[in-house]
Amino acid sequence: MKKLESLIEVLGSGDWEQKIEAASKLLEEGEKARDTLVLSLASENDDIRYWSLKVLGELNCGKYSFYAEPMLEDEAWFVRSEAAIILSDTGKSQYVPFIEKALQDEENDEAKEYFKKAIDSLKKQ
């Protein structure tokens, strides 16, 4: 458990390469890392929220996609964008209304582009 928490800390404070390495190690831990990653979604550190969400999505997108839906309302645009990507990757059109709502409320142009791509992808499914 201490190992997982240490890896989570790196997600929020390391340089880019360190964050990628920590995320890879969390992925290697698989299911053992799930609970720690889920708890990390509530972190005050937006990098920790982003990377934890990203790793959860890569562990098994369909299985953990319900964690991504509320993250569409995160304060950090890149966390919101990652949530849209994860929901899009599920291929489940049930998420379209949630992403459309997030798009309507979005002010960041980059996030809007991610939301539009996610919606388009889901509508093509």
Backbone as XML, in Angstrom:
<?xml version="1.0"?>
<chain id="A" units="angstrom">
  <residue number="1" name="MET">
    <atom name="N" x="0.825" y="-1.192" z="0.000"/>
    <atom name="CA" x="0.000" y="0.000" z="0.000"/>
    <atom name="C" x="0.869" y="1.256" z="0.000"/>
  </residue>
  <residue number="2" name="LYS">
    <atom name="N" x="1.927" y="1.224" z="0.775"/>
    <atom name="CA" x="2.833" y="2.374" z="0.833"/>
    <atom name="C" x="3.458" y="2.625" z="-0.539"/>
  </residue>
  <residue number="3" name="LYS">
    <atom name="N" x="3.767" y="1.532" z="-1.246"/>
    <atom name="CA" x="4.350" y="1.648" z="-2.582"/>
    <atom name="C" x="3.383" y="2.376" z="-3.509"/>
  </residue>
  <residue number="4" name="LEU">
    <atom name="N" x="2.099" y="2.002" z="-3.458"/>
    <atom name="CA" x="1.101" y="2.635" z="-4.316"/>
    <atom name="C" x="0.960" y="4.117" z="-3.989"/>
  </residue>
  <residue number="5" name="GLU">
    <atom name="N" x="0.929" y="4.432" z="-2.714"/>
    <atom name="CA" x="0.805" y="5.836" z="-2.301"/>
    <atom name="C" x="2.014" y="6.649" z="-2.752"/>
  </residue>
  <residue number="6" name="SER">
    <atom name="N" x="3.189" y="6.038" z="-2.705"/>
    <atom name="CA" x="4.396" y="6.728" z="-3.178"/>
    <atom name="C" x="4.312" y="7.003" z="-4.674"/>
  </residue>
  <residue number="7" name="LEU">
    <atom name="N" x="3.797" y="6.045" z="-5.419"/>
    <atom name="CA" x="3.638" y="6.237" z="-6.866"/>
    <atom name="C" x="2.625" y="7.344" z="-7.156"/>
  </residue>
  <residue number="8" name="ILE">
    <atom name="N" x="1.553" y="7.391" z="-6.374"/>
    <atom name="CA" x="0.545" y="8.448" z="-6.544"/>
    <atom name="C" x="1.175" y="9.812" z="-6.289"/>
  </residue>
  <residue number="9" name="GLU">
    <atom name="N" x="2.018" y="9.903" z="-5.283"/>
    <atom name="CA" x="2.691" y="11.176" z="-4.988"/>
    <atom name="C" x="3.523" y="11.648" z="-6.173"/>
  </residue>
  <residue number="10" name="VAL">
    <atom name="N" x="4.196" y="10.727" z="-6.842"/>
    <atom name="CA" x="5.014" y="11.082" z="-8.008"/>
    <atom name="C" x="4.136" y="11.650" z="-9.123"/>
  </residue>
  <residue number="11" name="LEU">
    <atom name="N" x="2.920" y="11.131" z="-9.251"/>
    <atom name="CA" x="2.008" y="11.641" z="-10.284"/>
    <atom name="C" x="1.743" y="13.131" z="-10.107"/>
  </residue>
  <residue number="12" name="GLY">
    <atom name="N" x="1.830" y="13.593" z="-8.878"/>
    <atom name="CA" x="1.537" y="14.993" z="-8.599"/>
    <atom name="C" x="2.737" y="15.891" z="-8.472"/>
  </residue>
  <residue number="13" name="SER">
    <atom name="N" x="3.928" y="15.306" z="-8.390"/>
    <atom name="CA" x="5.075" y="16.170" z="-8.129"/>
    <atom name="C" x="6.286" y="15.910" z="-9.014"/>
  </residue>
  <residue number="14" name="GLY">
    <atom name="N" x="6.308" y="14.802" z="-9.699"/>
    <atom name="CA" x="7.473" y="14.475" z="-10.515"/>
    <atom name="C" x="7.482" y="15.220" z="-11.830"/>
  </residue>
  <residue number="15" name="ASP">
    <atom name="N" x="8.599" y="15.088" z="-12.560"/>
    <atom name="CA" x="8.619" y="15.656" z="-13.912"/>
    <atom name="C" x="7.837" y="14.709" z="-14.821"/>
  </residue>
  <residue number="16" name="TRP">
    <atom name="N" x="7.676" y="15.108" z="-16.070"/>
    <atom name="CA" x="6.834" y="14.350" z="-17.004"/>
    <atom name="C" x="7.257" y="12.885" z="-17.108"/>
  </residue>
  <residue number="17" name="GLU">
    <atom name="N" x="8.553" y="12.630" z="-17.255"/>
    <atom name="CA" x="9.038" y="11.253" z="-17.389"/>
    <atom name="C" x="8.782" y="10.446" z="-16.120"/>
  </residue>
  <residue number="18" name="GLN">
    <atom name="N" x="8.950" y="11.081" z="-14.968"/>
    <atom name="CA" x="8.685" y="10.390" z="-13.705"/>
    <atom name="C" x="7.202" y="10.042" z="-13.580"/>
  </residue>
  <residue number="19" name="LYS">
    <atom name="N" x="6.347" y="10.957" z="-14.033"/>
    <atom name="CA" x="4.904" y="10.702" z="-13.979"/>
    <atom name="C" x="4.533" y="9.529" z="-14.880"/>
  </residue>
  <residue number="20" name="ILE">
    <atom name="N" x="5.102" y="9.490" z="-16.068"/>
    <atom name="CA" x="4.829" y="8.388" z="-16.993"/>
    <atom name="C" x="5.298" y="7.064" z="-16.391"/>
  </residue>
  <residue number="21" name="GLU">
    <atom name="N" x="6.476" y="7.070" z="-15.790"/>
    <atom name="CA" x="7.008" y="5.854" z="-15.166"/>
    <atom name="C" x="6.123" y="5.404" z="-14.000"/>
  </residue>
  <residue number="22" name="ALA">
    <atom name="N" x="5.693" y="6.357" z="-13.167"/>
    <atom name="CA" x="4.819" y="6.009" z="-12.039"/>
    <atom name="C" x="3.485" y="5.459" z="-12.539"/>
  </residue>
  <residue number="23" name="ALA">
    <atom name="N" x="2.933" y="6.074" z="-13.584"/>
    <atom name="CA" x="1.670" y="5.588" z="-14.158"/>
    <atom name="C" x="1.842" y="4.168" z="-14.697"/>
  </residue>
  <residue number="24" name="SER">
    <atom name="N" x="2.963" y="3.903" z="-15.346"/>
    <atom name="CA" x="3.234" y="2.557" z="-15.870"/>
    <atom name="C" x="3.316" y="1.534" z="-14.744"/>
  </residue>
  <residue number="25" name="LYS">
    <atom name="N" x="3.959" y="1.911" z="-13.657"/>
    <atom name="CA" x="4.071" y="0.997" z="-12.511"/>
    <atom name="C" x="2.703" y="0.743" z="-11.876"/>
  </residue>
  <residue number="26" name="LEU">
    <atom name="N" x="1.872" y="1.779" z="-11.832"/>
    <atom name="CA" x="0.517" y="1.593" z="-11.307"/>
    <atom name="C" x="-0.285" y="0.661" z="-12.212"/>
  </residue>
  <residue number="27" name="LEU">
    <atom name="N" x="-0.096" y="0.795" z="-13.506"/>
    <atom name="CA" x="-0.759" y="-0.111" z="-14.454"/>
    <atom name="C" x="-0.314" y="-1.552" z="-14.230"/>
  </residue>
  <residue number="28" name="GLU">
    <atom name="N" x="0.970" y="-1.739" z="-13.976"/>
    <atom name="CA" x="1.502" y="-3.079" z="-13.715"/>
    <atom name="C" x="0.866" y="-3.689" z="-12.465"/>
  </residue>
  <residue number="29" name="GLU">
    <atom name="N" x="0.543" y="-2.847" z="-11.499"/>
    <atom name="CA" x="-0.094" y="-3.334" z="-10.267"/>
    <atom name="C" x="-1.520" y="-3.803" z="-10.532"/>
  </residue>
  <residue number="30" name="GLY">
    <atom name="N" x="-2.120" y="-3.310" z="-11.588"/>
    <atom name="CA" x="-3.460" y="-3.737" z="-11.979"/>
    <atom name="C" x="-4.510" y="-3.480" z="-10.918"/>
  </residue>
  <residue number="31" name="GLU">
    <atom name="N" x="-5.325" y="-4.511" z="-10.675"/>
    <atom name="CA" x="-6.446" y="-4.402" z="-9.735"/>
    <atom name="C" x="-6.006" y="-3.969" z="-8.338"/>
  </residue>
  <residue number="32" name="LYS">
    <atom name="N" x="-4.795" y="-4.325" z="-7.948"/>
    <atom name="CA" x="-4.312" y="-3.952" z="-6.612"/>
    <atom name="C" x="-4.246" y="-2.441" z="-6.444"/>
  </residue>
  <residue number="33" name="ALA">
    <atom name="N" x="-4.112" y="-1.715" z="-7.548"/>
    <atom name="CA" x="-3.992" y="-0.258" z="-7.488"/>
    <atom name="C" x="-5.339" y="0.453" z="-7.558"/>
  </residue>
  <residue number="34" name="ARG">
    <atom name="N" x="-6.388" y="-0.275" z="-7.908"/>
    <atom name="CA" x="-7.683" y="0.361" z="-8.166"/>
    <atom name="C" x="-8.175" y="1.249" z="-7.024"/>
  </residue>
  <residue number="35" name="ASP">
    <atom name="N" x="-8.250" y="0.712" z="-5.815"/>
    <atom name="CA" x="-8.802" y="1.484" z="-4.703"/>
    <atom name="C" x="-7.986" y="2.741" z="-4.424"/>
  </residue>
  <residue number="36" name="THR">
    <atom name="N" x="-6.677" y="2.619" z="-4.494"/>
    <atom name="CA" x="-5.806" y="3.777" z="-4.278"/>
    <atom name="C" x="-6.033" y="4.821" z="-5.363"/>
  </residue>
  <residue number="37" name="LEU">
    <atom name="N" x="-6.169" y="4.371" z="-6.599"/>
    <atom name="CA" x="-6.419" y="5.293" z="-7.710"/>
    <atom name="C" x="-7.767" y="5.991" z="-7.555"/>
  </residue>
  <residue number="38" name="VAL">
    <atom name="N" x="-8.787" y="5.245" z="-7.160"/>
    <atom name="CA" x="-10.121" y="5.832" z="-6.984"/>
    <atom name="C" x="-10.085" y="6.903" z="-5.900"/>
  </residue>
  <residue number="39" name="LEU">
    <atom name="N" x="-9.430" y="6.609" z="-4.794"/>
    <atom name="CA" x="-9.314" y="7.607" z="-3.725"/>
    <atom name="C" x="-8.562" y="8.846" z="-4.203"/>
  </residue>
  <residue number="40" name="SER">
    <atom name="N" x="-7.617" y="8.650" z="-5.095"/>
    <atom name="CA" x="-6.804" y="9.758" z="-5.603"/>
    <atom name="C" x="-7.592" y="10.701" z="-6.505"/>
  </residue>
  <residue number="41" name="LEU">
    <atom name="N" x="-8.737" y="10.261" z="-6.998"/>
    <atom name="CA" x="-9.568" y="11.137" z="-7.828"/>
    <atom name="C" x="-10.099" y="12.331" z="-7.035"/>
  </residue>
  <residue number="42" name="ALA">
    <atom name="N" x="-10.056" y="12.236" z="-5.717"/>
    <atom name="CA" x="-10.510" y="13.334" z="-4.863"/>
    <atom name="C" x="-9.360" y="14.238" z="-4.416"/>
  </residue>
  <residue number="43" name="SER">
    <atom name="N" x="-8.168" y="13.993" z="-4.913"/>
    <atom name="CA" x="-6.997" y="14.785" z="-4.526"/>
    <atom name="C" x="-7.177" y="16.255" z="-4.892"/>
  </residue>
  <residue number="44" name="GLU">
    <atom name="N" x="-6.569" y="17.122" z="-4.113"/>
    <atom name="CA" x="-6.563" y="18.549" z="-4.443"/>
    <atom name="C" x="-5.614" y="18.833" z="-5.602"/>
  </residue>
  <residue number="45" name="ASN">
    <atom name="N" x="-4.700" y="17.923" z="-5.866"/>
    <atom name="CA" x="-3.703" y="18.094" z="-6.919"/>
    <atom name="C" x="-4.291" y="17.632" z="-8.251"/>
  </residue>
  <residue number="46" name="ASP">
    <atom name="N" x="-4.420" y="18.567" z="-9.195"/>
    <atom name="CA" x="-5.056" y="18.209" z="-10.468"/>
    <atom name="C" x="-4.228" y="17.229" z="-11.285"/>
  </residue>
  <residue number="47" name="ASP">
    <atom name="N" x="-2.913" y="17.226" z="-11.140"/>
    <atom name="CA" x="-2.094" y="16.231" z="-11.839"/>
    <atom name="C" x="-2.375" y="14.821" z="-11.312"/>
  </residue>
  <residue number="48" name="ILE">
    <atom name="N" x="-2.538" y="14.703" z="-10.010"/>
    <atom name="CA" x="-2.859" y="13.395" z="-9.428"/>
    <atom name="C" x="-4.219" y="12.924" z="-9.933"/>
  </residue>
  <residue number="49" name="ARG">
    <atom name="N" x="-5.199" y="13.827" z="-9.968"/>
    <atom name="CA" x="-6.524" y="13.441" z="-10.475"/>
    <atom name="C" x="-6.435" y="13.004" z="-11.932"/>
  </residue>
  <residue number="50" name="TYR">
    <atom name="N" x="-5.696" y="13.773" z="-12.745"/>
    <atom name="CA" x="-5.560" y="13.456" z="-14.169"/>
    <atom name="C" x="-4.930" y="12.084" z="-14.372"/>
  </residue>
  <residue number="51" name="TRP">
    <atom name="N" x="-3.760" y="11.866" z="-13.773"/>
    <atom name="CA" x="-3.032" y="10.615" z="-13.987"/>
    <atom name="C" x="-3.765" y="9.421" z="-13.383"/>
  </residue>
  <residue number="52" name="SER">
    <atom name="N" x="-4.403" y="9.613" z="-12.234"/>
    <atom name="CA" x="-5.161" y="8.515" z="-11.627"/>
    <atom name="C" x="-6.321" y="8.111" z="-12.529"/>
  </residue>
  <residue number="53" name="LEU">
    <atom name="N" x="-7.004" y="9.099" z="-13.079"/>
    <atom name="CA" x="-8.099" y="8.820" z="-14.003"/>
    <atom name="C" x="-7.589" y="8.129" z="-15.260"/>
  </residue>
  <residue number="54" name="LYS">
    <atom name="N" x="-6.469" y="8.610" z="-15.770"/>
    <atom name="CA" x="-5.877" y="8.021" z="-16.976"/>
    <atom name="C" x="-5.520" y="6.549" z="-16.744"/>
  </residue>
  <residue number="55" name="VAL">
    <atom name="N" x="-4.895" y="6.260" z="-15.615"/>
    <atom name="CA" x="-4.514" y="4.874" z="-15.310"/>
    <atom name="C" x="-5.759" y="4.005" z="-15.132"/>
  </residue>
  <residue number="56" name="LEU">
    <atom name="N" x="-6.773" y="4.510" z="-14.430"/>
    <atom name="CA" x="-8.014" y="3.745" z="-14.291"/>
    <atom name="C" x="-8.610" y="3.428" z="-15.657"/>
  </residue>
  <residue number="57" name="GLY">
    <atom name="N" x="-8.590" y="4.409" z="-16.544"/>
    <atom name="CA" x="-9.109" y="4.200" z="-17.893"/>
    <atom name="C" x="-8.336" y="3.140" z="-18.647"/>
  </residue>
  <residue number="58" name="GLU">
    <atom name="N" x="-7.031" y="3.113" z="-18.457"/>
    <atom name="CA" x="-6.197" y="2.140" z="-19.156"/>
    <atom name="C" x="-6.267" y="0.752" z="-18.520"/>
  </residue>
  <residue number="59" name="LEU">
    <atom name="N" x="-6.588" y="0.687" z="-17.241"/>
    <atom name="CA" x="-6.712" y="-0.620" z="-16.587"/>
    <atom name="C" x="-7.819" y="-1.440" z="-17.232"/>
  </residue>
  <residue number="60" name="ASN">
    <atom name="N" x="-8.960" y="-0.810" z="-17.407"/>
    <atom name="CA" x="-10.090" y="-1.479" z="-18.059"/>
    <atom name="C" x="-11.181" y="-0.445" z="-18.229"/>
  </residue>
  <residue number="61" name="CYS">
    <atom name="N" x="-11.161" y="0.196" z="-19.361"/>
    <atom name="CA" x="-12.023" y="1.348" z="-19.591"/>
    <atom name="C" x="-13.494" y="1.060" z="-19.317"/>
  </residue>
  <residue number="62" name="GLY">
    <atom name="N" x="-14.019" y="0.022" z="-19.871"/>
    <atom name="CA" x="-15.432" y="-0.263" z="-19.691"/>
    <atom name="C" x="-15.801" y="-0.539" z="-18.245"/>
  </residue>
  <residue number="63" name="LYS">
    <atom name="N" x="-14.907" y="-1.212" z="-17.554"/>
    <atom name="CA" x="-15.174" y="-1.605" z="-16.178"/>
    <atom name="C" x="-15.152" y="-0.415" z="-15.219"/>
  </residue>
  <residue number="64" name="TYR">
    <atom name="N" x="-14.309" y="0.563" z="-15.491"/>
    <atom name="CA" x="-14.150" y="1.687" z="-14.573"/>
    <atom name="C" x="-14.659" y="3.007" z="-15.140"/>
  </residue>
  <residue number="65" name="SER">
    <atom name="N" x="-15.401" y="2.965" z="-16.221"/>
    <atom name="CA" x="-15.837" y="4.204" z="-16.863"/>
    <atom name="C" x="-16.742" y="5.039" z="-15.968"/>
  </residue>
  <residue number="66" name="PHE">
    <atom name="N" x="-17.461" y="4.395" z="-15.049"/>
    <atom name="CA" x="-18.354" y="5.169" z="-14.185"/>
    <atom name="C" x="-17.585" y="6.129" z="-13.282"/>
  </residue>
  <residue number="67" name="TYR">
    <atom name="N" x="-16.300" y="5.878" z="-13.084"/>
    <atom name="CA" x="-15.489" y="6.832" z="-12.331"/>
    <atom name="C" x="-15.206" y="8.085" z="-13.153"/>
  </residue>
  <residue number="68" name="ALA">
    <atom name="N" x="-15.237" y="7.953" z="-14.464"/>
    <atom name="CA" x="-14.913" y="9.080" z="-15.342"/>
    <atom name="C" x="-16.058" y="10.076" z="-15.462"/>
  </residue>
  <residue number="69" name="GLU">
    <atom name="N" x="-17.281" y="9.593" z="-15.417"/>
    <atom name="CA" x="-18.424" y="10.473" z="-15.647"/>
    <atom name="C" x="-18.443" y="11.708" z="-14.735"/>
  </residue>
  <residue number="70" name="PRO">
    <atom name="N" x="-18.314" y="11.571" z="-13.415"/>
    <atom name="CA" x="-18.328" y="12.777" z="-12.575"/>
    <atom name="C" x="-17.109" y="13.682" z="-12.795"/>
  </residue>
  <residue number="71" name="MET">
    <atom name="N" x="-16.054" y="13.113" z="-13.362"/>
    <atom name="CA" x="-14.849" y="13.914" z="-13.600"/>
    <atom name="C" x="-15.034" y="14.886" z="-14.766"/>
  </residue>
  <residue number="72" name="LEU">
    <atom name="N" x="-16.145" y="14.768" z="-15.495"/>
    <atom name="CA" x="-16.461" y="15.748" z="-16.542"/>
    <atom name="C" x="-16.699" y="17.130" z="-15.938"/>
  </residue>
  <residue number="73" name="GLU">
    <atom name="N" x="-16.898" y="17.184" z="-14.626"/>
    <atom name="CA" x="-17.143" y="18.450" z="-13.937"/>
    <atom name="C" x="-15.935" y="18.902" z="-13.113"/>
  </residue>
  <residue number="74" name="ASP">
    <atom name="N" x="-14.801" y="18.260" z="-13.306"/>
    <atom name="CA" x="-13.593" y="18.621" z="-12.562"/>
    <atom name="C" x="-13.202" y="20.063" z="-12.854"/>
  </residue>
  <residue number="75" name="GLU">
    <atom name="N" x="-12.492" y="20.690" z="-11.919"/>
    <atom name="CA" x="-12.075" y="22.082" z="-12.110"/>
    <atom name="C" x="-10.961" y="22.239" z="-13.141"/>
  </residue>
  <residue number="76" name="ALA">
    <atom name="N" x="-10.212" y="21.189" z="-13.410"/>
    <atom name="CA" x="-9.100" y="21.262" z="-14.367"/>
    <atom name="C" x="-9.566" y="20.769" z="-15.735"/>
  </residue>
  <residue number="77" name="TRP">
    <atom name="N" x="-9.341" y="21.589" z="-16.758"/>
    <atom name="CA" x="-9.830" y="21.239" z="-18.099"/>
    <atom name="C" x="-9.230" y="19.937" z="-18.606"/>
  </residue>
  <residue number="78" name="PHE">
    <atom name="N" x="-7.968" y="19.662" z="-18.274"/>
    <atom name="CA" x="-7.334" y="18.452" z="-18.795"/>
    <atom name="C" x="-7.859" y="17.196" z="-18.107"/>
  </residue>
  <residue number="79" name="VAL">
    <atom name="N" x="-8.352" y="17.326" z="-16.890"/>
    <atom name="CA" x="-9.010" y="16.194" z="-16.229"/>
    <atom name="C" x="-10.363" y="15.949" z="-16.896"/>
  </residue>
  <residue number="80" name="ARG">
    <atom name="N" x="-11.102" y="17.027" z="-17.153"/>
    <atom name="CA" x="-12.388" y="16.897" z="-17.849"/>
    <atom name="C" x="-12.196" y="16.253" z="-19.220"/>
  </residue>
  <residue number="81" name="SER">
    <atom name="N" x="-11.139" y="16.667" z="-19.918"/>
    <atom name="CA" x="-10.859" y="16.121" z="-21.248"/>
    <atom name="C" x="-10.537" y="14.637" z="-21.182"/>
  </residue>
  <residue number="82" name="GLU">
    <atom name="N" x="-9.747" y="14.238" z="-20.208"/>
    <atom name="CA" x="-9.412" y="12.817" z="-20.046"/>
    <atom name="C" x="-10.666" y="12.005" z="-19.736"/>
  </residue>
  <residue number="83" name="ALA">
    <atom name="N" x="-11.563" y="12.566" z="-18.946"/>
    <atom name="CA" x="-12.825" y="11.881" z="-18.655"/>
    <atom name="C" x="-13.611" y="11.645" z="-19.941"/>
  </residue>
  <residue number="84" name="ALA">
    <atom name="N" x="-13.661" y="12.643" z="-20.809"/>
    <atom name="CA" x="-14.376" y="12.499" z="-22.087"/>
    <atom name="C" x="-13.728" y="11.423" z="-22.955"/>
  </residue>
  <residue number="85" name="ILE">
    <atom name="N" x="-12.407" y="11.381" z="-22.966"/>
    <atom name="CA" x="-11.690" y="10.363" z="-23.747"/>
    <atom name="C" x="-12.041" y="8.966" z="-23.240"/>
  </residue>
  <residue number="86" name="ILE">
    <atom name="N" x="-12.005" y="8.787" z="-21.935"/>
    <atom name="CA" x="-12.300" y="7.479" z="-21.351"/>
    <atom name="C" x="-13.728" y="7.050" z="-21.678"/>
  </residue>
  <residue number="87" name="LEU">
    <atom name="N" x="-14.668" y="7.973" z="-21.538"/>
    <atom name="CA" x="-16.061" y="7.642" z="-21.842"/>
    <atom name="C" x="-16.233" y="7.314" z="-23.319"/>
  </residue>
  <residue number="88" name="SER">
    <atom name="N" x="-15.528" y="8.028" z="-24.163"/>
    <atom name="CA" x="-15.577" y="7.760" z="-25.601"/>
    <atom name="C" x="-15.013" y="6.378" z="-25.917"/>
  </residue>
  <residue number="89" name="ASP">
    <atom name="N" x="-13.934" y="6.019" z="-25.252"/>
    <atom name="CA" x="-13.287" y="4.728" z="-25.497"/>
    <atom name="C" x="-14.170" y="3.536" z="-25.136"/>
  </residue>
  <residue number="90" name="THR">
    <atom name="N" x="-15.188" y="3.763" z="-24.315"/>
    <atom name="CA" x="-16.083" y="2.658" z="-23.959"/>
    <atom name="C" x="-16.952" y="2.252" z="-25.138"/>
  </residue>
  <residue number="91" name="GLY">
    <atom name="N" x="-17.196" y="3.204" z="-26.044"/>
    <atom name="CA" x="-18.086" y="2.932" z="-27.165"/>
    <atom name="C" x="-19.556" y="2.929" z="-26.772"/>
  </residue>
  <residue number="92" name="LYS">
    <atom name="N" x="-19.861" y="3.339" z="-25.551"/>
    <atom name="CA" x="-21.239" y="3.322" z="-25.050"/>
    <atom name="C" x="-21.906" y="4.676" z="-25.294"/>
  </residue>
  <residue number="93" name="SER">
    <atom name="N" x="-22.888" y="4.683" z="-26.176"/>
    <atom name="CA" x="-23.549" y="5.941" z="-26.530"/>
    <atom name="C" x="-24.335" y="6.544" z="-25.371"/>
  </residue>
  <residue number="94" name="GLN">
    <atom name="N" x="-24.558" y="5.791" z="-24.319"/>
    <atom name="CA" x="-25.268" y="6.319" z="-23.150"/>
    <atom name="C" x="-24.540" y="7.512" z="-22.532"/>
  </residue>
  <residue number="95" name="TYR">
    <atom name="N" x="-23.245" y="7.657" z="-22.836"/>
    <atom name="CA" x="-22.479" y="8.764" z="-22.263"/>
    <atom name="C" x="-22.582" y="10.054" z="-23.073"/>
  </residue>
  <residue number="96" name="VAL">
    <atom name="N" x="-23.155" y="9.994" z="-24.264"/>
    <atom name="CA" x="-23.253" y="11.186" z="-25.115"/>
    <atom name="C" x="-23.940" y="12.348" z="-24.401"/>
  </residue>
  <residue number="97" name="PRO">
    <atom name="N" x="-25.108" y="12.161" z="-23.761"/>
    <atom name="CA" x="-25.755" y="13.308" z="-23.107"/>
    <atom name="C" x="-24.895" y="13.958" z="-22.021"/>
  </residue>
  <residue number="98" name="PHE">
    <atom name="N" x="-24.124" y="13.154" z="-21.311"/>
    <atom name="CA" x="-23.274" y="13.694" z="-20.250"/>
    <atom name="C" x="-22.144" y="14.549" z="-20.834"/>
  </residue>
  <residue number="99" name="ILE">
    <atom name="N" x="-21.571" y="14.059" z="-21.925"/>
    <atom name="CA" x="-20.485" y="14.808" z="-22.568"/>
    <atom name="C" x="-21.041" y="16.053" z="-23.253"/>
  </residue>
  <residue number="100" name="GLU">
    <atom name="N" x="-22.232" y="15.948" z="-23.846"/>
    <atom name="CA" x="-22.859" y="17.125" z="-24.463"/>
    <atom name="C" x="-23.141" y="18.201" z="-23.423"/>
  </residue>
  <residue number="101" name="LYS">
    <atom name="N" x="-23.608" y="17.797" z="-22.254"/>
    <atom name="CA" x="-23.859" y="18.755" z="-21.163"/>
    <atom name="C" x="-22.551" y="19.413" z="-20.745"/>
  </residue>
  <residue number="102" name="ALA">
    <atom name="N" x="-21.508" y="18.613" z="-20.616"/>
    <atom name="CA" x="-20.201" y="19.159" z="-20.241"/>
    <atom name="C" x="-19.707" y="20.132" z="-21.305"/>
  </residue>
  <residue number="103" name="LEU">
    <atom name="N" x="-19.952" y="19.817" z="-22.567"/>
    <atom name="CA" x="-19.549" y="20.694" z="-23.666"/>
    <atom name="C" x="-20.263" y="22.037" z="-23.577"/>
  </residue>
  <residue number="104" name="GLN">
    <atom name="N" x="-21.542" y="22.025" z="-23.273"/>
    <atom name="CA" x="-22.305" y="23.273" z="-23.143"/>
    <atom name="C" x="-21.750" y="24.160" z="-22.039"/>
  </residue>
  <residue number="105" name="ASP">
    <atom name="N" x="-21.290" y="23.542" z="-20.965"/>
    <atom name="CA" x="-20.787" y="24.292" z="-19.811"/>
    <atom name="C" x="-19.315" y="24.674" z="-19.938"/>
  </residue>
  <residue number="106" name="GLU">
    <atom name="N" x="-18.624" y="24.105" z="-20.921"/>
    <atom name="CA" x="-17.169" y="24.255" z="-21.038"/>
    <atom name="C" x="-16.771" y="25.621" z="-21.589"/>
  </residue>
  <residue number="107" name="GLU">
    <atom name="N" x="-15.723" y="26.195" z="-21.003"/>
    <atom name="CA" x="-15.177" y="27.470" z="-21.470"/>
    <atom name="C" x="-13.823" y="27.304" z="-22.148"/>
  </residue>
  <residue number="108" name="ASN">
    <atom name="N" x="-13.123" y="26.224" z="-21.848"/>
    <atom name="CA" x="-11.789" y="26.005" z="-22.398"/>
    <atom name="C" x="-11.889" y="25.417" z="-23.804"/>
  </residue>
  <residue number="109" name="ASP">
    <atom name="N" x="-11.242" y="26.069" z="-24.772"/>
    <atom name="CA" x="-11.327" y="25.634" z="-26.169"/>
    <atom name="C" x="-10.726" y="24.252" z="-26.403"/>
  </residue>
  <residue number="110" name="GLU">
    <atom name="N" x="-9.617" y="23.941" z="-25.725"/>
    <atom name="CA" x="-9.007" y="22.619" z="-25.910"/>
    <atom name="C" x="-9.927" y="21.515" z="-25.390"/>
  </residue>
  <residue number="111" name="ALA">
    <atom name="N" x="-10.522" y="21.755" z="-24.239"/>
    <atom name="CA" x="-11.453" y="20.767" z="-23.686"/>
    <atom name="C" x="-12.652" y="20.588" z="-24.610"/>
  </residue>
  <residue number="112" name="LYS">
    <atom name="N" x="-13.135" y="21.680" z="-25.178"/>
    <atom name="CA" x="-14.269" y="21.592" z="-26.111"/>
    <atom name="C" x="-13.941" y="20.664" z="-27.274"/>
  </residue>
  <residue number="113" name="GLU">
    <atom name="N" x="-12.722" y="20.759" z="-27.779"/>
    <atom name="CA" x="-12.312" y="19.892" z="-28.893"/>
    <atom name="C" x="-12.329" y="18.426" z="-28.486"/>
  </residue>
  <residue number="114" name="TYR">
    <atom name="N" x="-11.838" y="18.123" z="-27.283"/>
    <atom name="CA" x="-11.866" y="16.737" z="-26.797"/>
    <atom name="C" x="-13.305" y="16.250" z="-26.652"/>
  </residue>
  <residue number="115" name="PHE">
    <atom name="N" x="-14.170" y="17.111" z="-26.126"/>
    <atom name="CA" x="-15.574" y="16.736" z="-25.955"/>
    <atom name="C" x="-16.228" y="16.465" z="-27.305"/>
  </residue>
  <residue number="116" name="LYS">
    <atom name="N" x="-15.973" y="17.327" z="-28.278"/>
    <atom name="CA" x="-16.565" y="17.148" z="-29.611"/>
    <atom name="C" x="-16.095" y="15.842" z="-30.247"/>
  </residue>
  <residue number="117" name="LYS">
    <atom name="N" x="-14.801" y="15.557" z="-30.124"/>
    <atom name="CA" x="-14.269" y="14.302" z="-30.677"/>
    <atom name="C" x="-14.904" y="13.093" z="-29.991"/>
  </residue>
  <residue number="118" name="ALA">
    <atom name="N" x="-15.060" y="13.185" z="-28.677"/>
    <atom name="CA" x="-15.665" y="12.078" z="-27.928"/>
    <atom name="C" x="-17.109" y="11.855" z="-28.367"/>
  </residue>
  <residue number="119" name="ILE">
    <atom name="N" x="-17.855" y="12.936" z="-28.517"/>
    <atom name="CA" x="-19.254" y="12.831" z="-28.947"/>
    <atom name="C" x="-19.331" y="12.238" z="-30.343"/>
  </residue>
  <residue number="120" name="ASP">
    <atom name="N" x="-18.517" y="12.756" z="-31.256"/>
    <atom name="CA" x="-18.512" y="12.239" z="-32.632"/>
    <atom name="C" x="-18.184" y="10.751" z="-32.657"/>
  </residue>
  <residue number="121" name="SER">
    <atom name="N" x="-17.191" y="10.359" z="-31.883"/>
    <atom name="CA" x="-16.781" y="8.955" z="-31.838"/>
    <atom name="C" x="-17.917" y="8.071" z="-31.329"/>
  </residue>
  <residue number="122" name="LEU">
    <atom name="N" x="-18.583" y="8.508" z="-30.276"/>
    <atom name="CA" x="-19.667" y="7.707" z="-29.708"/>
    <atom name="C" x="-20.875" y="7.638" z="-30.638"/>
  </residue>
  <residue number="123" name="LYS">
    <atom name="N" x="-21.134" y="8.701" z="-31.360"/>
    <atom name="CA" x="-22.283" y="8.705" z="-32.277"/>
    <atom name="C" x="-22.036" y="7.822" z="-33.497"/>
  </residue>
  <residue number="124" name="LYS">
    <atom name="N" x="-20.766" y="7.561" z="-33.814"/>
    <atom name="CA" x="-20.426" y="6.700" z="-34.947"/>
    <atom name="C" x="-20.527" y="5.222" z="-34.586"/>
  </residue>
  <residue number="125" name="GLN">
    <atom name="N" x="-20.568" y="4.930" z="-33.317"/>
    <atom name="CA" x="-20.586" y="3.531" z="-32.841"/>
    <atom name="C" x="-21.890" y="2.861" z="-33.220"/>
  </residue>
</chain>
